[in-house]
Amino acid sequence: MSAQPIRYNLFKNEVEKRLENIHIFYQERYLDVGRELQDLITGLNFTCTQQDISLLRETIEQSTGIQLLELQTETGHCSVYGSNVPLIKDFDKDSTVIGHDTVAFSYNVAPYHNHRLKLHYRLPEASLILITEPIQHVFTQSEVCNNCTAMTLSKGDEEIQVYPKQGTDHYFHIATRAFGPNFAFNVYATEEGINYVTTNDLLITQMLLFFMLLSGCLLIGLYRTPERTLKDMIADGLLKKEFIPFYQPIIDTKSGRMTCCEVLIRWQRPNGELISPNQFIPSAEHNGQIKLLTVYLLEMVIDHFQDELIADSEFYASINVTPQQLEDDEFLNTTINLLTERKIPAHRLAFEVTERIPFKNLSKARSIIQQLTDFGISIKLDDAGTGYGGFSYLQNLPIDTLKIDKMFIDTIGTNDVKSNILDSIILFAKHAGLKVIAEGVETQDQVEYLHQRDIHLMQGFHFAKPMPFKEFREYLQQDLRKFSR
């Protein structure tokens, strides 16, 4: 008789804690979006001139909450890629829309592909449409059963689906957390979802209740010791060496040889579960733990490949870093000292700068990147073309390689407008004298398309998946034997 009420309260308590984490992480970012748009509107001519396009690019490069941005006028439209180059599609034409009015303008909020929000601002002169970054679910995929939970954004009685309800199962409202002055996040779950998450805790809680009743204590509320925050869990995971590198080969398709690899971090929990980076990297970046994770990863890579990295070879490992690390003298000194102490040639290491967070000080970044490249470490721009600041980075920083994001590679052979953007990125890179690596290559048709455009460095499942050290070392040794004959 006690099982279902206990399950519900356990689940509700867990959801409320996780909603609080989401509120802390996203609240400031989304409130900043309003201020960023006010500044943008003040400077726009609403004519899609080069000045307007530059302002759109500058807004995206400086924003941590906006992923895509488009201006629509009576005479045309423009985006960060230029005039009459639309980026935003109507994936969910029939979705519910929430309207909101302010003194300056009105706007609608609707769900958008990949758990993002589409905000349509209507101004007297034109319309501004923006797409936010993806909103993280309160649970990871491995923690719940398929289609057992849902997440919505609401304003009063109006509600839009961020993680939609699926099928015909009944969903129970679990918890609500205010988001800004007008909106709220809501979490729903089916009975199966509640049972799935609370199975391990149910028996322990029932036993605790039983012994409390036996001892004559009055149970006035269900108590459960709060779990550690994600920050504490990451710190504990570092101490216990739960973070492990996976390696994905990058192939020179002219020769068929692996020239380098990208290092991808995974979190292996004590039960063997592998947690992907998108579940913990945003939090690590937000709370500053990304510095420790990067140095930890760098040391592990050197430990794994000590002999190979010292040997006379062009093979190198490429590690992701944030813009803030490339503005940090401590990170520069730590990297140089570590390679010097371990006698690793600097050219055996490369850094890929990610763009989830914009550079705050380009002049400082230029100085540190120049020192790294002078030392021998190459710097690459990752996720190129996703609209987070690549234009100004390539113009202002000594970056030698551009990595084309998978979202553009996926458009090869389709009528998607982003396929035109792919060709523009390739043409831009060639004119700028940059090396180009295509990420997320999965088919032979994509390989041939890229060959036709003289792109030969490729990475993706068509060649090899990311793999743990033991498996990758065998791959590396086979590659060395193959090309040493």
C-alpha positions as CSV (number, residue, x, y, z in Angstrom):
1,M,0.0,0.0,0.0
2,S,2.9,2.3,0.7
3,A,4.7,1.7,-2.5
4,Q,3.0,4.1,-4.9
5,P,2.9,7.1,-2.6
6,I,6.5,6.6,-1.7
7,R,7.5,6.2,-5.4
8,Y,5.7,9.4,-6.3
9,N,7.3,11.5,-3.5
10,L,10.8,10.1,-4.3
11,F,10.3,11.0,-7.9
12,K,8.9,14.4,-7.2
13,N,11.8,15.2,-4.8
14,E,14.3,14.2,-7.4
15,V,12.6,16.2,-10.2
16,E,12.4,19.4,-8.1
17,K,16.2,19.2,-7.3
18,R,17.0,18.8,-11.0
19,L,14.6,21.6,-12.1
20,E,16.4,23.8,-9.7
21,N,19.7,23.0,-11.4
22,I,18.2,23.8,-14.8
23,H,16.8,27.0,-13.4
24,I,20.2,28.1,-12.2
25,F,21.9,27.1,-15.4
26,Y,19.5,28.7,-17.9
27,Q,17.8,31.6,-16.1
28,E,20.5,34.2,-16.5
29,R,21.2,33.1,-20.1
30,Y,17.7,33.6,-21.2
31,L,17.2,36.8,-19.3
32,D,20.3,38.1,-21.1
33,V,18.6,37.3,-24.5
34,G,16.1,40.0,-23.9
35,R,18.8,42.6,-23.1
36,E,20.9,41.4,-26.1
37,L,17.9,41.9,-28.5
38,Q,17.1,45.3,-27.1
39,D,20.7,46.3,-27.9
40,L,20.5,44.7,-31.4
41,I,17.2,46.5,-32.2
42,T,18.6,49.8,-31.3
43,G,21.4,49.4,-33.9
44,L,19.5,47.8,-36.8
45,N,18.5,49.6,-39.9
46,F,16.0,46.8,-40.7
47,T,17.1,46.8,-44.4
48,C,19.4,43.7,-44.3
49,T,22.4,45.8,-45.3
50,Q,25.9,44.7,-44.4
51,Q,25.6,46.7,-41.2
52,D,22.5,44.7,-40.2
53,I,24.2,41.4,-41.0
54,S,27.3,42.3,-39.0
55,L,25.1,43.2,-36.0
56,L,23.4,39.8,-36.3
57,R,26.8,38.1,-36.3
58,E,28.1,40.1,-33.4
59,T,25.0,39.3,-31.3
60,I,25.3,35.6,-31.9
61,E,29.0,35.6,-31.2
62,Q,28.5,37.4,-27.8
63,S,25.4,35.5,-26.7
64,T,25.4,32.3,-24.7
65,G,21.7,31.7,-25.2
66,I,21.1,32.4,-28.9
67,Q,22.1,29.7,-31.5
68,L,20.4,31.0,-34.7
69,L,19.2,34.5,-35.6
70,E,17.3,35.8,-38.6
71,L,15.9,39.2,-39.7
72,Q,12.8,39.4,-41.9
73,T,11.7,42.6,-43.5
74,E,9.1,43.5,-46.1
75,T,11.7,43.5,-48.8
76,G,13.7,40.4,-47.8
77,H,15.5,38.6,-45.1
78,C,19.0,38.0,-43.9
79,S,21.0,35.9,-41.4
80,V,24.5,35.6,-40.1
81,Y,25.4,34.1,-43.5
82,G,24.2,37.0,-45.5
83,S,21.3,38.5,-47.3
84,N,18.5,36.0,-48.5
85,V,20.2,33.1,-46.8
86,P,17.5,31.7,-44.4
87,L,18.5,29.4,-41.6
88,I,15.4,28.8,-39.6
89,K,12.8,26.2,-40.8
90,D,9.2,25.5,-39.9
91,F,9.8,22.0,-38.4
92,D,6.7,22.2,-36.2
93,K,4.1,24.2,-38.1
94,D,1.2,22.9,-36.1
95,S,2.8,23.4,-32.6
96,T,1.1,25.4,-29.9
97,V,2.5,29.0,-29.6
98,I,2.7,31.1,-26.5
99,G,2.3,34.8,-27.1
100,H,3.7,37.6,-24.9
101,D,3.5,41.4,-25.1
102,T,5.9,44.0,-23.8
103,V,6.0,47.8,-24.0
104,A,8.4,47.7,-26.9
105,F,7.2,44.7,-28.9
106,S,5.3,41.4,-28.9
107,Y,6.7,37.9,-29.4
108,N,5.7,34.3,-29.7
109,V,7.4,31.3,-28.2
110,A,7.2,27.9,-29.9
111,P,9.1,24.6,-29.7
112,Y,11.8,24.1,-32.3
113,H,13.8,21.1,-33.6
114,N,16.1,19.3,-31.1
115,H,14.5,20.6,-27.9
116,R,15.1,24.3,-28.6
117,L,12.8,27.3,-28.5
118,K,11.8,29.5,-31.4
119,L,11.1,33.2,-30.4
120,H,9.4,35.3,-33.0
121,Y,9.7,39.1,-32.2
122,R,7.3,41.3,-34.1
123,L,8.5,44.9,-34.4
124,P,6.9,47.8,-36.4
125,E,9.8,47.7,-38.9
126,A,10.4,44.0,-39.3
127,S,10.5,40.6,-37.5
128,L,13.4,39.0,-35.6
129,I,13.4,35.2,-35.3
130,L,15.9,33.5,-33.0
131,I,16.5,29.9,-31.9
132,T,17.8,29.2,-28.5
133,E,20.4,26.6,-27.5
134,P,18.9,23.2,-26.7
135,I,17.3,22.8,-23.3
136,Q,18.6,20.0,-21.2
137,H,16.1,17.4,-19.9
138,V,16.0,16.8,-16.1
139,F,16.9,13.2,-16.8
140,T,19.5,11.6,-19.1
141,Q,18.3,9.0,-21.6
142,S,19.9,6.2,-19.6
143,E,18.0,7.2,-16.4
144,V,14.5,6.8,-17.7
145,C,12.5,4.6,-20.0
146,N,11.6,5.7,-23.5
147,N,8.7,8.2,-23.7
148,C,8.1,8.0,-19.9
149,T,8.8,11.7,-19.1
150,A,7.9,15.0,-20.7
151,M,8.9,18.6,-20.2
152,T,7.0,21.8,-21.1
153,L,7.2,25.5,-20.9
154,S,4.1,27.4,-19.8
155,K,2.7,30.8,-19.3
156,G,-0.6,30.8,-17.4
157,D,-2.8,28.2,-19.0
158,E,-0.8,28.2,-22.2
159,E,1.8,25.4,-22.7
160,I,4.3,24.3,-25.3
161,Q,6.1,20.9,-25.5
162,V,9.9,21.0,-25.1
163,Y,10.2,17.3,-24.6
164,P,6.8,16.1,-25.9
165,K,4.4,13.6,-24.4
166,Q,4.4,10.5,-26.6
167,G,1.8,7.8,-27.2
168,T,-1.5,7.4,-25.3
169,D,-0.2,6.8,-21.8
170,H,-1.5,9.1,-19.0
171,Y,1.1,11.6,-17.8
172,F,1.1,12.9,-14.2
173,H,2.1,16.4,-13.5
174,I,5.2,16.1,-11.2
175,A,6.7,19.6,-10.6
176,T,6.8,23.2,-11.8
177,R,9.7,25.7,-11.5
178,A,9.3,29.4,-12.3
179,F,11.5,30.6,-15.2
180,G,11.7,34.3,-15.4
181,P,8.8,36.6,-14.4
182,N,6.3,35.1,-16.8
183,F,7.1,31.5,-17.7
184,A,7.6,28.2,-15.9
185,F,9.1,24.7,-16.7
186,N,6.9,21.7,-16.0
187,V,7.8,18.0,-15.8
188,Y,5.3,15.2,-16.4
189,A,5.8,11.4,-16.1
190,T,3.9,8.2,-16.7
191,E,3.5,5.6,-14.0
192,E,6.1,3.5,-15.7
193,G,8.5,6.4,-15.7
194,I,8.0,7.0,-12.0
195,N,8.5,3.3,-11.2
196,Y,11.6,3.1,-13.4
197,V,13.5,5.9,-11.7
198,T,12.5,5.0,-8.1
199,T,12.9,1.2,-8.2
200,N,16.3,1.1,-6.5
201,D,15.2,3.5,-3.7
202,L,11.8,2.0,-2.9
203,L,12.8,-1.0,-0.8
204,I,15.3,1.1,1.2
205,T,12.7,3.7,1.9
206,Q,10.1,1.2,2.9
207,M,12.5,-0.5,5.3
208,L,13.4,2.9,6.8
209,L,9.7,3.6,7.3
210,F,9.1,0.2,8.9
211,F,11.9,0.7,11.5
212,M,10.9,4.2,12.2
213,L,7.3,3.0,12.9
214,L,8.7,0.1,15.1
215,S,10.7,2.6,17.2
216,G,7.6,4.7,17.7
217,C,8.8,7.7,15.7
218,L,6.1,9.7,14.1
219,L,6.7,10.0,10.4
220,I,5.7,13.5,9.5
221,G,7.3,13.6,6.0
222,L,9.3,11.6,3.7
223,Y,13.0,12.4,4.1
224,R,15.6,11.5,1.7
225,T,19.2,12.7,2.0
226,P,19.8,15.0,-1.0
227,E,22.2,13.7,-3.6
228,R,25.4,15.6,-4.2
229,T,25.2,18.3,-6.8
230,L,26.6,17.7,-10.2
231,K,29.6,19.8,-9.3
232,D,30.4,17.6,-6.4
233,M,29.9,14.5,-8.5
234,I,32.3,15.7,-11.1
235,A,34.9,16.5,-8.4
236,D,34.5,13.1,-7.0
237,G,34.7,11.5,-10.4
238,L,38.0,13.3,-11.0
239,L,39.4,11.9,-7.7
240,K,38.3,8.4,-8.6
241,K,39.5,8.7,-12.3
242,E,36.1,8.0,-13.7
243,F,36.7,10.2,-16.7
244,I,38.3,8.4,-19.6
245,P,39.4,9.5,-23.1
246,F,37.9,8.0,-26.2
247,Y,39.8,8.5,-29.5
248,Q,38.3,9.0,-33.0
249,P,40.7,8.8,-36.0
250,I,40.9,11.5,-38.6
251,I,41.8,10.1,-42.0
252,D,43.6,11.5,-44.9
253,T,41.5,10.0,-47.6
254,K,44.1,10.7,-50.3
255,S,46.5,8.1,-48.7
256,G,44.0,6.2,-46.5
257,R,46.2,6.9,-43.5
258,M,45.3,8.2,-40.1
259,T,47.0,11.5,-39.6
260,C,45.7,12.4,-36.1
261,C,42.8,11.8,-33.8
262,E,40.3,13.8,-31.7
263,V,40.2,13.1,-28.0
264,L,36.6,12.9,-26.7
265,I,36.0,12.6,-22.9
266,R,33.5,10.2,-21.4
267,W,32.4,9.7,-17.8
268,Q,32.3,6.0,-16.8
269,R,30.3,5.6,-13.6
270,P,31.0,2.8,-11.1
271,N,28.1,0.8,-12.5
272,G,29.8,0.8,-16.0
273,E,27.4,3.4,-17.5
274,L,29.0,5.8,-19.9
275,I,27.8,9.4,-19.7
276,S,28.3,11.5,-22.9
277,P,29.9,14.9,-22.6
278,N,26.7,16.9,-23.3
279,Q,25.4,15.7,-20.0
280,F,28.2,17.2,-17.9
281,I,30.5,19.5,-20.0
282,P,28.0,22.5,-19.9
283,S,28.0,22.3,-16.1
284,A,31.8,21.9,-15.9
285,E,32.2,25.0,-18.1
286,H,29.7,27.0,-16.0
287,N,31.3,26.2,-12.7
288,G,35.0,26.3,-13.8
289,Q,35.8,22.6,-13.5
290,I,36.5,22.4,-17.2
291,K,40.1,23.5,-16.5
292,L,40.7,20.5,-14.2
293,L,39.0,18.2,-16.7
294,T,41.2,19.4,-19.6
295,V,44.5,19.1,-17.7
296,Y,43.4,15.7,-16.4
297,L,42.5,14.6,-20.0
298,L,45.8,15.9,-21.3
299,E,47.8,14.0,-18.7
300,M,45.9,10.8,-19.5
301,V,46.5,11.2,-23.3
302,I,50.3,11.6,-22.6
303,D,50.2,8.6,-20.3
304,H,48.5,6.5,-23.0
305,F,50.7,7.6,-25.9
306,Q,54.0,8.4,-24.2
307,D,56.1,6.2,-26.6
308,E,54.1,7.1,-29.7
309,L,54.2,10.8,-29.0
310,I,57.9,10.9,-28.5
311,A,58.6,8.8,-31.6
312,D,59.4,10.6,-34.9
313,S,56.0,10.8,-36.5
314,E,53.5,13.3,-37.6
315,F,50.6,11.7,-35.7
316,Y,49.1,14.0,-33.1
317,A,46.1,14.2,-30.7
318,S,43.6,17.0,-30.8
319,I,41.9,18.0,-27.5
320,N,38.8,20.3,-27.1
321,V,39.3,23.5,-25.0
322,T,37.0,26.5,-24.3
323,P,37.6,30.1,-25.3
324,Q,38.2,31.0,-21.6
325,Q,41.1,28.5,-21.4
326,L,42.7,30.3,-24.3
327,E,42.5,33.5,-22.4
328,D,44.2,32.0,-19.3
329,D,47.9,32.4,-18.6
330,E,47.8,29.6,-16.1
331,F,46.4,27.2,-18.8
332,L,49.2,28.3,-21.2
333,N,51.9,27.7,-18.6
334,T,50.5,24.4,-17.4
335,T,50.4,23.0,-21.0
336,I,53.9,24.1,-21.9
337,N,55.4,22.9,-18.6
338,L,53.7,19.5,-18.9
339,L,54.9,18.9,-22.4
340,T,58.4,20.1,-21.5
341,E,58.6,17.9,-18.4
342,R,57.4,14.8,-20.3
343,K,59.6,15.6,-23.3
344,I,56.6,15.6,-25.7
345,P,57.2,17.5,-29.0
346,A,54.6,20.3,-29.1
347,H,53.5,19.5,-32.6
348,R,52.1,16.2,-31.3
349,L,49.3,18.1,-29.7
350,A,46.5,20.4,-31.1
351,F,43.7,22.2,-29.4
352,E,40.2,22.6,-30.9
353,V,38.4,25.7,-29.6
354,T,34.7,25.1,-29.0
355,E,32.2,27.9,-29.3
356,R,29.5,27.2,-26.7
357,I,30.9,30.2,-24.8
358,P,32.2,33.3,-26.6
359,F,35.7,34.8,-26.2
360,K,35.5,37.7,-23.7
361,N,38.9,39.1,-24.5
362,L,40.1,38.6,-28.1
363,S,43.3,40.5,-27.7
364,K,44.3,38.3,-24.7
365,A,43.3,35.2,-26.6
366,R,45.3,36.3,-29.6
367,S,48.4,36.6,-27.4
368,I,48.0,33.2,-25.8
369,I,47.2,31.4,-29.0
370,Q,50.2,33.0,-30.7
371,Q,52.4,31.7,-27.8
372,L,50.9,28.2,-28.2
373,T,51.5,28.2,-31.9
374,D,55.0,29.6,-31.6
375,F,55.6,26.7,-29.1
376,G,54.4,24.3,-31.8
377,I,50.7,23.6,-30.8
378,S,48.2,24.1,-33.6
379,I,44.8,25.6,-33.0
380,K,41.7,24.5,-34.8
381,L,38.2,26.0,-34.9
382,D,35.6,23.3,-34.1
383,D,31.9,23.3,-35.1
384,A,32.6,25.8,-37.9
385,G,29.5,27.3,-39.4
386,T,27.2,26.8,-36.4
387,G,27.0,30.6,-35.8
388,Y,28.8,31.0,-32.5
389,G,31.5,33.4,-33.6
390,G,33.6,31.7,-36.2
391,F,33.7,34.8,-38.4
392,S,35.5,37.0,-35.9
393,Y,37.6,34.2,-34.6
394,L,39.1,33.4,-38.0
395,Q,39.7,37.1,-38.7
396,N,41.3,37.9,-35.4
397,L,43.1,34.8,-34.1
398,P,46.0,32.7,-35.5
399,I,43.8,29.6,-36.2
400,D,45.2,27.3,-38.9
401,T,42.4,24.6,-39.3
402,L,38.6,24.7,-39.7
403,K,36.5,21.7,-38.8
404,I,33.1,21.6,-40.6
405,D,30.3,20.6,-38.3
406,K,28.3,17.4,-38.9
407,M,25.1,19.4,-39.3
408,F,26.4,20.7,-42.7
409,I,27.9,17.3,-43.8
410,D,24.4,15.8,-43.2
411,T,22.9,18.1,-45.9
412,I,25.0,16.5,-48.7
413,G,22.7,15.0,-51.3
414,T,19.7,16.9,-49.9
415,N,17.8,20.0,-50.8
416,D,18.5,21.6,-47.4
417,V,19.6,25.2,-47.7
418,K,22.5,24.5,-45.4
419,S,24.1,22.5,-48.3
420,N,24.8,25.9,-50.0
421,I,26.3,27.1,-46.7
422,L,28.6,24.0,-46.7
423,D,30.0,25.0,-50.1
424,S,30.4,28.6,-48.9
425,I,32.3,27.5,-45.9
426,I,34.7,25.4,-48.0
427,L,35.2,28.2,-50.4
428,F,35.9,30.6,-47.6
429,A,38.4,28.3,-46.0
430,K,40.3,27.8,-49.3
431,H,40.5,31.6,-49.8
432,A,41.7,32.0,-46.2
433,G,44.4,29.4,-46.7
434,L,43.0,27.1,-43.9
435,K,43.2,23.4,-43.6
436,V,39.8,21.8,-43.5
437,I,38.5,18.7,-41.7
438,A,35.0,17.4,-42.3
439,E,33.4,15.9,-39.2
440,G,30.5,13.4,-39.0
441,V,31.2,11.7,-42.4
442,E,28.9,8.7,-42.5
443,T,28.5,7.7,-46.2
444,Q,30.6,7.1,-49.3
445,D,28.5,9.7,-51.1
446,Q,29.6,12.3,-48.6
447,V,33.2,11.2,-49.1
448,E,32.9,11.6,-52.9
449,Y,31.2,15.0,-52.6
450,L,34.0,16.3,-50.4
451,H,36.6,14.9,-52.7
452,Q,35.1,16.8,-55.6
453,R,35.7,20.0,-53.5
454,D,39.3,19.0,-52.7
455,I,38.5,18.1,-49.0
456,H,40.4,15.0,-47.9
457,L,40.8,15.1,-44.1
458,M,37.7,13.4,-42.7
459,Q,36.3,12.1,-39.4
460,G,33.2,10.1,-38.8
461,F,31.6,6.7,-38.4
462,H,32.2,5.9,-42.1
463,F,35.9,5.4,-41.1
464,A,35.8,4.6,-37.3
465,K,33.8,5.4,-34.2
466,P,35.3,6.9,-31.1
467,M,37.0,4.1,-29.1
468,P,38.7,3.5,-25.8
469,F,42.5,3.5,-25.5
470,K,43.1,-0.3,-25.8
471,E,41.0,-0.5,-29.0
472,F,42.4,2.7,-30.5
473,R,46.0,1.6,-29.8
474,E,45.4,-1.6,-31.8
475,Y,44.0,0.6,-34.6
476,L,47.0,2.9,-34.5
477,Q,49.5,0.0,-34.6
478,Q,47.7,-1.6,-37.5
479,D,47.8,1.7,-39.3
480,L,51.5,2.1,-38.7
481,R,52.3,-1.5,-39.8
482,K,50.1,-1.0,-43.0
483,F,52.1,2.1,-44.1
484,S,55.5,1.0,-43.0
485,R,55.7,-1.9,-45.4
